[in-house]
Amino acid sequence: MNNQTVWESEAARPDDRRPAPVCTRWLVLSALAAATASPSVRADTFARVYYSPGTDQLVVTMAYRGTNPDHSFSLKWGECKQLDGGGRSIAAEVLDSQWQDVEQSDFTKTTRFSLAGIPCRPAKVTLRSAPRFLYTVPIPAAPAQRPGSRVIPHDQ
């Protein structure tokens, strides 16, 4: 026998240049796309969200990246919807005043949103921030609508 290596099969030859399986190519391309994503792509996320009954507010702590801690957040309310089986829901988009800020450092900021003018109550409030972060919190009826509560006129 000569000095050449004898391979068990044609498929085992190291110089075989068959293309990689489709799933392997997809994984490699996905990894490359993630690694080369633009630094301006932002993701504001929810660190904590709760309803404060004493102040009738949503308390929202956002975690975000940027060059400064001076971002401000606001809500863009959607329409009140009736749920199958009873109840209501309303969605609100959380807007970042500096959504194009370059991601350099990590920050958190807590913002309080009054619910005094929201007629869709009681309801499930779903907060949404880009790119697809959702947080749902139940809010009760407005303080004047709650059983046992009474409204005191301003002139007394």
FIVO-527258 format. One record per atom (N, C-alpha, C): residue number from 1; z, x, y. Coordinates in pm, whole numbers, always signed. Each point is the difference from the previous one (the first is absolute). Last residue first. Layout:
# residues N
{resi: NUM&up: Z&east: X&north: Y}
...
# end
This chain:
# residues 156
{resi: 156&up: +5062&east: -6612&north: +7325}
{resi: 156&up: +142&east: -20&north: -35}
{resi: 156&up: +75&east: +130&north: -3}
{resi: 155&up: -486&east: -69&north: +80}
{resi: 155&up: +79&east: -41&north: +116}
{resi: 155&up: +147&east: -23&north: -37}
{resi: 154&up: -351&east: +121&north: -323}
{resi: 154&up: +30&east: +112&north: +90}
{resi: 154&up: +91&east: -41&north: +115}
{resi: 153&up: +13&east: -244&north: -494}
{resi: 153&up: -86&east: +5&north: +118}
{resi: 153&up: +46&east: +111&north: +95}
{resi: 152&up: +57&east: +3&north: -535}
{resi: 152&up: +82&east: -26&north: +118}
{resi: 152&up: -91&east: +12&north: +121}
{resi: 151&up: -72&east: -112&north: -548}
{resi: 151&up: -53&east: +66&north: +118}
{resi: 151&up: +85&east: -39&north: +118}
{resi: 150&up: +125&east: +40&north: -547}
{resi: 150&up: -29&east: -89&north: +112}
{resi: 150&up: -46&east: +83&north: +118}
{resi: 149&up: +65&east: +3&north: -586}
{resi: 149&up: -9&east: +71&north: +127}
{resi: 149&up: -27&east: -100&north: +111}
{resi: 148&up: +31&east: -120&north: -470}
{resi: 148&up: +130&east: +34&north: +56}
{resi: 148&up: -5&east: +76&north: +130}
{resi: 147&up: -426&east: +32&north: -305}
{resi: 147&up: +102&east: -105&north: -13}
{resi: 147&up: +133&east: +49&north: +56}
{resi: 146&up: -455&east: +201&north: +197}
{resi: 146&up: +87&east: +14&north: -115}
{resi: 146&up: +102&east: -113&north: -5}
{resi: 145&up: -330&east: +89&north: +351}
{resi: 145&up: -45&east: -88&north: -108}
{resi: 145&up: +95&east: +2&north: -119}
{resi: 144&up: +44&east: +283&north: +394}
{resi: 144&up: +19&east: -139&north: +44}
{resi: 144&up: -37&east: -100&north: -109}
{resi: 143&up: -66&east: +474&north: -82}
{resi: 143&up: +141&east: -36&north: +15}
{resi: 143&up: +24&east: -145&north: +43}
{resi: 142&up: -441&east: +101&north: -278}
{resi: 142&up: +49&east: +48&north: +128}
{resi: 142&up: +145&east: -45&north: +18}
{resi: 141&up: -160&east: +59&north: -500}
{resi: 141&up: -33&east: -87&north: +113}
{resi: 141&up: +57&east: +61&north: +127}
{resi: 140&up: -59&east: +373&north: -351}
{resi: 140&up: +48&east: -138&north: -6}
{resi: 140&up: -52&east: -82&north: +117}
{resi: 139&up: -235&east: +427&north: -266}
{resi: 139&up: +77&east: -31&north: +121}
{resi: 139&up: +40&east: -147&north: -7}
{resi: 138&up: -173&east: +427&north: -361}
{resi: 138&up: +19&east: -141&north: +34}
{resi: 138&up: +77&east: -12&north: +132}
{resi: 137&up: -346&east: +402&north: -161}
{resi: 137&up: +141&east: -30&north: +23}
{resi: 137&up: +13&east: -149&north: +34}
{resi: 136&up: -372&east: +418&north: -189}
{resi: 136&up: +28&east: -142&north: +21}
{resi: 136&up: +150&east: -21&north: +11}
{resi: 135&up: -409&east: +404&north: +47}
{resi: 135&up: +143&east: -23&north: -20}
{resi: 135&up: +26&east: -146&north: +33}
{resi: 134&up: -437&east: +392&north: -93}
{resi: 134&up: +50&east: -135&north: +26}
{resi: 134&up: +150&east: -5&north: -24}
{resi: 133&up: -462&east: +351&north: +73}
{resi: 133&up: +143&east: -7&north: -25}
{resi: 133&up: +49&east: -138&north: +41}
{resi: 132&up: -448&east: +238&north: +4}
{resi: 132&up: +24&east: -119&north: -80}
{resi: 132&up: +148&east: -8&north: -35}
{resi: 131&up: -187&east: +326&north: +324}
{resi: 131&up: -120&east: -60&north: -55}
{resi: 131&up: +27&east: -118&north: -94}
{resi: 130&up: +220&east: -33&north: +407}
{resi: 130&up: -114&east: +64&north: -65}
{resi: 130&up: +51&east: +114&north: -86}
{resi: 129&up: +305&east: -429&north: +79}
{resi: 129&up: -43&east: +115&north: +78}
{resi: 129&up: -113&east: +67&north: -77}
{resi: 128&up: +301&east: -501&north: +15}
{resi: 128&up: -109&east: +81&north: -55}
{resi: 128&up: -27&east: +116&north: +95}
{resi: 127&up: +384&east: -424&north: -143}
{resi: 127&up: -44&east: +100&north: +96}
{resi: 127&up: -102&east: +89&north: -69}
{resi: 126&up: +195&east: -517&north: -84}
{resi: 126&up: -59&east: +118&north: -62}
{resi: 126&up: -51&east: +91&north: +110}
{resi: 125&up: +369&east: -432&north: -69}
{resi: 125&up: -78&east: +80&north: +94}
{resi: 125&up: -50&east: +124&north: -75}
{resi: 124&up: +177&east: -521&north: -127}
{resi: 124&up: -9&east: +138&north: -49}
{resi: 124&up: -91&east: +73&north: +97}
{resi: 123&up: +306&east: -438&north: +147}
{resi: 123&up: -126&east: +52&north: -54}
{resi: 123&up: +21&east: +135&north: -65}
{resi: 122&up: +226&east: -483&north: +284}
{resi: 122&up: +20&east: +125&north: -73}
{resi: 122&up: -131&east: +44&north: -65}
{resi: 121&up: -149&east: -101&north: +374}
{resi: 121&up: +128&east: +34&north: -60}
{resi: 121&up: +56&east: -120&north: -72}
{resi: 120&up: -386&east: +141&north: +359}
{resi: 120&up: -22&east: -7&north: -145}
{resi: 120&up: +127&east: +44&north: -73}
{resi: 119&up: -64&east: +17&north: +486}
{resi: 119&up: +24&east: -136&north: -48}
{resi: 119&up: -10&east: -16&north: -153}
{resi: 118&up: +131&east: +406&north: +368}
{resi: 118&up: -79&east: -22&north: -121}
{resi: 118&up: +31&east: -139&north: -56}
{resi: 117&up: +204&east: +243&north: +389}
{resi: 117&up: -119&east: -81&north: +27}
{resi: 117&up: -85&east: -31&north: -121}
{resi: 116&up: +412&east: +267&north: -23}
{resi: 116&up: +31&east: -121&north: +77}
{resi: 116&up: -122&east: -89&north: +21}
{resi: 115&up: +87&east: +448&north: -225}
{resi: 115&up: -68&east: -111&north: -69}
{resi: 115&up: +19&east: -132&north: +74}
{resi: 114&up: +4&east: +570&north: +123}
{resi: 114&up: +62&east: -131&north: +12}
{resi: 114&up: -83&east: -105&north: -73}
{resi: 113&up: +41&east: +536&north: -103}
{resi: 113&up: -95&east: -102&north: +45}
{resi: 113&up: +70&east: -135&north: +1}
{resi: 112&up: +112&east: +570&north: -2}
{resi: 112&up: +51&east: -136&north: -22}
{resi: 112&up: -100&east: -98&north: +60}
{resi: 111&up: -15&east: +541&north: -200}
{resi: 111&up: -37&east: -96&north: +104}
{resi: 111&up: +52&east: -137&north: -40}
{resi: 110&up: +39&east: +567&north: -131}
{resi: 110&up: +44&east: -136&north: -27}
{resi: 110&up: -31&east: -88&north: +120}
{resi: 109&up: -201&east: +488&north: -226}
{resi: 109&up: +39&east: -74&north: +120}
{resi: 109&up: +36&east: -142&north: -40}
{resi: 108&up: -124&east: +547&north: -193}
{resi: 108&up: +34&east: -140&north: -28}
{resi: 108&up: +43&east: -63&north: +131}
{resi: 107&up: -313&east: +466&north: -179}
{resi: 107&up: +91&east: -71&north: +91}
{resi: 107&up: +35&east: -135&north: -60}
{resi: 106&up: -261&east: +525&north: -107}
{resi: 106&up: +49&east: -129&north: -48}
{resi: 106&up: +99&east: -58&north: +100}
{resi: 105&up: -433&east: +342&north: +109}
{resi: 105&up: +141&east: -5&north: -38}
{resi: 105&up: +36&east: -140&north: -46}
{resi: 104&up: -457&east: +107&north: +96}
{resi: 104&up: +58&east: +135&north: +0}
{resi: 104&up: +143&east: +0&north: -53}
{resi: 103&up: -485&east: -313&north: +82}
{resi: 103&up: +117&east: +12&north: -88}
{resi: 103&up: +50&east: +143&north: -1}
{resi: 102&up: -263&east: -262&north: +409}
{resi: 102&up: -22&east: +95&north: -110}
{resi: 102&up: +130&east: +16&north: -79}
{resi: 101&up: -146&east: -451&north: +273}
{resi: 101&up: +76&east: +123&north: +17}
{resi: 101&up: -18&east: +89&north: -123}
{resi: 100&up: -168&east: -461&north: +91}
{resi: 100&up: -90&east: +114&north: -17}
{resi: 100&up: +69&east: +135&north: +19}
{resi: 99&up: +223&east: -431&north: +53}
{resi: 99&up: -53&east: +4&north: -136}
{resi: 99&up: -94&east: +117&north: -24}
{resi: 98&up: +351&east: -175&north: +349}
{resi: 98&up: -68&east: +129&north: -5}
{resi: 98&up: -60&east: +22&north: -139}
{resi: 97&up: +234&east: -403&north: +104}
{resi: 97&up: -61&east: +29&north: +131}
{resi: 97&up: -79&east: +131&north: +0}
{resi: 96&up: +81&east: -339&north: -420}
{resi: 96&up: +56&east: +125&north: +51}
{resi: 96&up: -72&east: +34&north: +130}
{resi: 95&up: +91&east: -481&north: -300}
{resi: 95&up: -93&east: +84&north: +77}
{resi: 95&up: +75&east: +120&north: +58}
{resi: 94&up: +38&east: -396&north: -413}
{resi: 94&up: +78&east: +94&north: +80}
{resi: 94&up: -98&east: +97&north: +66}
{resi: 93&up: -65&east: -526&north: -175}
{resi: 93&up: -48&east: +137&north: -11}
{resi: 93&up: +82&east: +87&north: +93}
{resi: 92&up: +113&east: -481&north: -264}
{resi: 92&up: -5&east: +70&north: +128}
{resi: 92&up: -47&east: +142&north: -26}
{resi: 91&up: +36&east: -538&north: -247}
{resi: 91&up: -22&east: +144&north: -7}
{resi: 91&up: -3&east: +57&north: +141}
{resi: 90&up: +221&east: -455&north: -277}
{resi: 90&up: -72&east: +49&north: +116}
{resi: 90&up: -11&east: +151&north: -13}
{resi: 89&up: +148&east: -495&north: -294}
{resi: 89&up: -12&east: +145&north: +13}
{resi: 89&up: -79&east: +32&north: +126}
{resi: 88&up: +308&east: -433&north: -272}
{resi: 88&up: -103&east: +51&north: +90}
{resi: 88&up: -3&east: +151&north: -3}
{resi: 87&up: +174&east: -468&north: -325}
{resi: 87&up: +27&east: +123&north: +73}
{resi: 87&up: -119&east: +41&north: +85}
{resi: 86&up: -81&east: -295&north: -448}
{resi: 86&up: +94&east: -5&north: +113}
{resi: 86&up: +24&east: +137&north: +61}
{resi: 85&up: -314&east: -113&north: -360}
{resi: 85&up: +136&east: -19&north: -49}
{resi: 85&up: +104&east: -1&north: +111}
{resi: 84&up: -430&east: +249&north: +118}
{resi: 84&up: +0&east: -98&north: -109}
{resi: 84&up: +143&east: -10&north: -52}
{resi: 83&up: -53&east: +149&north: +506}
{resi: 83&up: -12&east: +52&north: -136}
{resi: 83&up: -6&east: -114&north: -100}
{resi: 82&up: -146&east: +54&north: +545}
{resi: 82&up: +82&east: -73&north: -96}
{resi: 82&up: -24&east: +56&north: -139}
{resi: 81&up: -53&east: +271&north: +484}
{resi: 81&up: -68&east: -65&north: -113}
{resi: 81&up: +102&east: -71&north: -88}
{resi: 80&up: -98&east: +238&north: +529}
{resi: 80&up: +99&east: -53&north: -93}
{resi: 80&up: -74&east: -76&north: -110}
{resi: 79&up: -231&east: +413&north: +276}
{resi: 79&up: +25&east: -144&north: +0}
{resi: 79&up: +106&east: -35&north: -104}
{resi: 78&up: +5&east: +489&north: +230}
{resi: 78&up: -107&east: -82&north: -56}
{resi: 78&up: +39&east: -147&north: +7}
{resi: 77&up: +162&east: +450&north: +313}
{resi: 77&up: +31&east: -108&north: -92}
{resi: 77&up: -126&east: -73&north: -46}
{resi: 76&up: +144&east: +501&north: +177}
{resi: 76&up: -109&east: -92&north: +25}
{resi: 76&up: +14&east: -108&north: -107}
{resi: 75&up: +357&east: +390&north: +221}
{resi: 75&up: -46&east: -88&north: -107}
{resi: 75&up: -114&east: -87&north: +49}
{resi: 74&up: +202&east: +529&north: +132}
{resi: 74&up: -3&east: -142&north: +37}
{resi: 74&up: -52&east: -80&north: -118}
{resi: 73&up: +208&east: +532&north: +156}
{resi: 73&up: -59&east: -90&north: -99}
{resi: 73&up: +10&east: -144&north: +52}
{resi: 72&up: -7&east: +556&north: +186}
{resi: 72&up: +64&east: -131&north: +6}
{resi: 72&up: -78&east: -93&north: -93}
{resi: 71&up: +94&east: +570&north: +66}
{resi: 71&up: -86&east: -112&north: -39}
{resi: 71&up: +77&east: -130&north: +24}
{resi: 70&up: +142&east: +483&north: +77}
{resi: 70&up: -7&east: -108&north: +98}
{resi: 70&up: -97&east: -112&north: -34}
{resi: 69&up: +129&east: +456&north: -201}
{resi: 69&up: +75&east: -115&north: -51}
{resi: 69&up: -13&east: -125&north: +87}
{resi: 68&up: -376&east: +416&north: -97}
{resi: 68&up: +116&east: -34&north: +81}
{resi: 68&up: +71&east: -123&north: -56}
{resi: 67&up: -394&east: +194&north: -194}
{resi: 67&up: +38&east: +116&north: +80}
{resi: 67&up: +126&east: -26&north: +81}
{resi: 66&up: -101&east: -240&north: -487}
{resi: 66&up: -67&east: +13&north: +128}
{resi: 66&up: +43&east: +126&north: +71}
{resi: 65&up: +92&east: -383&north: -447}
{resi: 65&up: -24&east: +139&north: +35}
{resi: 65&up: -73&east: +3&north: +133}
{resi: 64&up: +362&east: -377&north: -250}
{resi: 64&up: -136&east: +36&north: +40}
{resi: 64&up: -7&east: +148&north: +29}
{resi: 63&up: +320&east: -467&north: -153}
{resi: 63&up: -12&east: +144&north: -25}
{resi: 63&up: -145&east: +36&north: +29}
{resi: 62&up: +339&east: -433&north: +164}
{resi: 62&up: -129&east: +54&north: -43}
{resi: 62&up: +12&east: +150&north: -20}
{resi: 61&up: +328&east: -463&north: +24}
{resi: 61&up: -1&east: +145&north: +17}
{resi: 61&up: -129&east: +51&north: -62}
{resi: 60&up: +201&east: -497&north: +193}
{resi: 60&up: -101&east: +72&north: -76}
{resi: 60&up: +9&east: +149&north: +33}
{resi: 59&up: +245&east: -518&north: +45}
{resi: 59&up: +28&east: +140&north: +31}
{resi: 59&up: -89&east: +82&north: -93}
{resi: 58&up: +7&east: -526&north: +212}
{resi: 58&up: -41&east: +86&north: -109}
{resi: 58&up: +28&east: +143&north: +45}
{resi: 57&up: +282&east: -434&north: +191}
{resi: 57&up: -105&east: +99&north: +15}
{resi: 57&up: -39&east: +59&north: -135}
{resi: 56&up: +382&east: -299&north: +191}
{resi: 56&up: -124&east: -70&north: -32}
{resi: 56&up: -121&east: +91&north: +24}
{resi: 55&up: +486&east: +103&north: +25}
{resi: 55&up: -89&east: +14&north: +117}
{resi: 55&up: -130&east: -77&north: -17}
{resi: 54&up: +342&east: -6&north: -340}
{resi: 54&up: +78&east: -1&north: +124}
{resi: 54&up: -87&east: +6&north: +125}
{resi: 53&up: -180&east: +37&north: -453}
{resi: 53&up: +34&east: -137&north: +40}
{resi: 53&up: +77&east: -6&north: +132}
{resi: 52&up: -368&east: +352&north: -207}
{resi: 52&up: +134&east: +3&north: +58}
{resi: 52&up: +36&east: -140&north: +49}
{resi: 51&up: -359&east: +231&north: -384}
{resi: 51&up: +23&east: -104&north: +100}
{resi: 51&up: +144&east: +10&north: +47}
{resi: 50&up: -321&east: +418&north: -197}
{resi: 50&up: +95&east: -107&north: -33}
{resi: 50&up: +8&east: -99&north: +115}
{resi: 49&up: -243&east: +499&north: -213}
{resi: 49&up: -26&east: -125&north: +72}
{resi: 49&up: +108&east: -100&north: -41}
{resi: 48&up: -159&east: +571&north: -36}
{resi: 48&up: +99&east: -106&north: -21}
{resi: 48&up: -39&east: -121&north: +83}
{resi: 47&up: -296&east: +366&north: -61}
{resi: 47&up: +116&east: +67&north: -55}
{resi: 47&up: +108&east: -103&north: -32}
{resi: 46&up: -559&east: -27&north: +45}
{resi: 46&up: +127&east: -64&north: +28}
{resi: 46&up: +112&east: +79&north: -67}
{resi: 45&up: -485&east: +206&north: +188}
{resi: 45&up: +62&east: -71&north: -112}
{resi: 45&up: +134&east: -58&north: +43}
{resi: 44&up: -506&east: +219&north: +184}
{resi: 44&up: +133&east: -42&north: +43}
{resi: 44&up: +58&east: -83&north: -114}
{resi: 43&up: -413&east: +347&north: +24}
{resi: 43&up: +64&east: -96&north: -87}
{resi: 43&up: +142&east: -24&north: +50}
{resi: 42&up: -529&east: +234&north: +148}
{resi: 42&up: +143&east: -22&north: +15}
{resi: 42&up: +53&east: -102&north: -99}
{resi: 41&up: -422&east: +374&north: +123}
{resi: 41&up: +28&east: -118&north: -80}
{resi: 41&up: +150&east: -18&north: -5}
{resi: 40&up: -215&east: +376&north: +208}
{resi: 40&up: +29&east: -112&north: +87}
{resi: 40&up: +24&east: -130&north: -78}
{resi: 39&up: -131&east: +431&north: -191}
{resi: 39&up: +141&east: -2&north: +37}
{resi: 39&up: +35&east: -116&north: +91}
{resi: 38&up: -395&east: -2&north: -383}
{resi: 38&up: +21&east: +30&north: +140}
{resi: 38&up: +148&east: -4&north: +35}
{resi: 37&up: -166&east: +122&north: -499}
{resi: 37&up: +12&east: -118&north: +87}
{resi: 37&up: +32&east: +45&north: +142}
{resi: 36&up: -68&east: +261&north: -423}
{resi: 36&up: -76&east: +21&north: +123}
{resi: 36&up: +7&east: -118&north: +95}
{resi: 35&up: +220&east: +5&north: -429}
{resi: 35&up: +36&east: +128&north: +61}
{resi: 35&up: -71&east: +22&north: +133}
{resi: 34&up: -98&east: -382&north: -268}
{resi: 34&up: +137&east: -9&north: +50}
{resi: 34&up: +39&east: +127&north: +74}
{resi: 33&up: -419&east: -10&north: -215}
{resi: 33&up: +1&east: -94&north: +112}
{resi: 33&up: +139&east: -11&north: +61}
{resi: 32&up: -52&east: +258&north: -390}
{resi: 32&up: -63&east: +64&north: +114}
{resi: 32&up: +2&east: -90&north: +123}
{resi: 31&up: +155&east: -179&north: -406}
{resi: 31&up: +92&east: +103&north: +48}
{resi: 31&up: -56&east: +72&north: +123}
{resi: 30&up: -277&east: -310&north: -219}
{resi: 30&up: +112&east: -69&north: +65}
{resi: 30&up: +98&east: +100&north: +59}
{resi: 29&up: -357&east: +166&north: -260}
{resi: 29&up: -47&east: -50&north: +129}
{resi: 29&up: +111&east: -71&north: +76}
{resi: 28&up: +96&east: +142&north: -436}
{resi: 28&up: -21&east: +115&north: +85}
{resi: 28&up: -45&east: -44&north: +140}
{resi: 27&up: +44&east: -331&north: -332}
{resi: 27&up: +130&east: +55&north: +37}
{resi: 27&up: -13&east: +118&north: +96}
{resi: 26&up: -395&east: -186&north: -182}
{resi: 26&up: +63&east: -95&north: +94}
{resi: 26&up: +135&east: +53&north: +47}
{resi: 25&up: -232&east: +239&north: -338}
{resi: 25&up: -65&east: +16&north: +130}
{resi: 25&up: +64&east: -90&north: +104}
{resi: 24&up: +151&east: -50&north: -437}
{resi: 24&up: +42&east: +130&north: +53}
{resi: 24&up: -63&east: +24&north: +136}
{resi: 23&up: -131&east: -385&north: -241}
{resi: 23&up: +138&east: -14&north: +49}
{resi: 23&up: +51&east: +131&north: +59}
{resi: 22&up: -431&east: -8&north: -205}
{resi: 22&up: +2&east: -71&north: +127}
{resi: 22&up: +142&east: -10&north: +56}
{resi: 21&up: -119&east: +416&north: -320}
{resi: 21&up: +4&east: -146&north: -13}
{resi: 21&up: +16&east: -66&north: +138}
{resi: 20&up: -245&east: +468&north: -11}
{resi: 20&up: +136&east: -49&north: -25}
{resi: 20&up: -4&east: -152&north: -15}
{resi: 19&up: -441&east: +287&north: -127}
{resi: 19&up: +76&east: -47&north: +116}
{resi: 19&up: +138&east: -51&north: -42}
{resi: 18&up: -249&east: +394&north: -278}
{resi: 18&up: -3&east: -145&north: +12}
{resi: 18&up: +78&east: -43&north: +124}
{resi: 17&up: -139&east: +457&north: -203}
{resi: 17&up: +14&east: -43&north: +139}
{resi: 17&up: -12&east: -151&north: +15}
{resi: 16&up: +116&east: +433&north: -373}
{resi: 16&up: -49&east: -138&north: +7}
{resi: 16&up: +29&east: -55&north: +139}
{resi: 15&up: +130&east: +430&north: -192}
{resi: 15&up: -105&east: -2&north: +101}
{resi: 15&up: -64&east: -139&north: +12}
{resi: 14&up: +350&east: +106&north: -323}
{resi: 14&up: +51&east: +10&north: +136}
{resi: 14&up: -108&east: -4&north: +106}
{resi: 13&up: +4&east: -249&north: -496}
{resi: 13&up: -49&east: +122&north: +63}
{resi: 13&up: +47&east: +7&north: +145}
{resi: 12&up: +64&east: -365&north: -329}
{resi: 12&up: +110&east: +89&north: +31}
{resi: 12&up: -44&east: +128&north: +70}
{resi: 11&up: -297&east: -354&north: -170}
{resi: 11&up: +79&east: -52&north: +112}
{resi: 11&up: +109&east: +96&north: +42}
{resi: 10&up: -283&east: +79&north: -385}
{resi: 10&up: -71&east: +23&north: +125}
{resi: 10&up: +84&east: -41&north: +120}
{resi: 9&up: +263&east: +146&north: -436}
{resi: 9&up: -100&east: -102&north: +32}
{resi: 9&up: -67&east: +38&north: +131}
{resi: 8&up: +290&east: +307&north: -219}
{resi: 8&up: +6&east: -109&north: -97}
{resi: 8&up: -108&east: -104&north: +26}
{resi: 7&up: -66&east: +515&north: +144}
{resi: 7&up: +71&east: -120&north: +45}
{resi: 7&up: -11&east: -108&north: -105}
{resi: 6&up: -23&east: +562&north: +16}
{resi: 6&up: -62&east: -116&north: -61}
{resi: 6&up: +86&east: -121&north: +38}
{resi: 5&up: -94&east: +506&north: +230}
{resi: 5&up: +97&east: -100&north: -43}
{resi: 5&up: -76&east: -119&north: -56}
{resi: 4&up: -189&east: +514&north: -11}
{resi: 4&up: +1&east: -124&north: +77}
{resi: 4&up: +105&east: -94&north: -56}
{resi: 3&up: -137&east: +444&north: -177}
{resi: 3&up: +117&east: -7&north: +86}
{resi: 3&up: +5&east: -128&north: +84}
{resi: 2&up: -247&east: +13&north: -496}
{resi: 2&up: -6&east: +81&north: +120}
{resi: 2&up: +123&east: -22&north: +87}
{resi: 1&up: -50&east: -23&north: -554}
{resi: 1&up: +0&east: -84&north: +116}
{resi: 1&up: +0&east: +90&north: +124}
# end
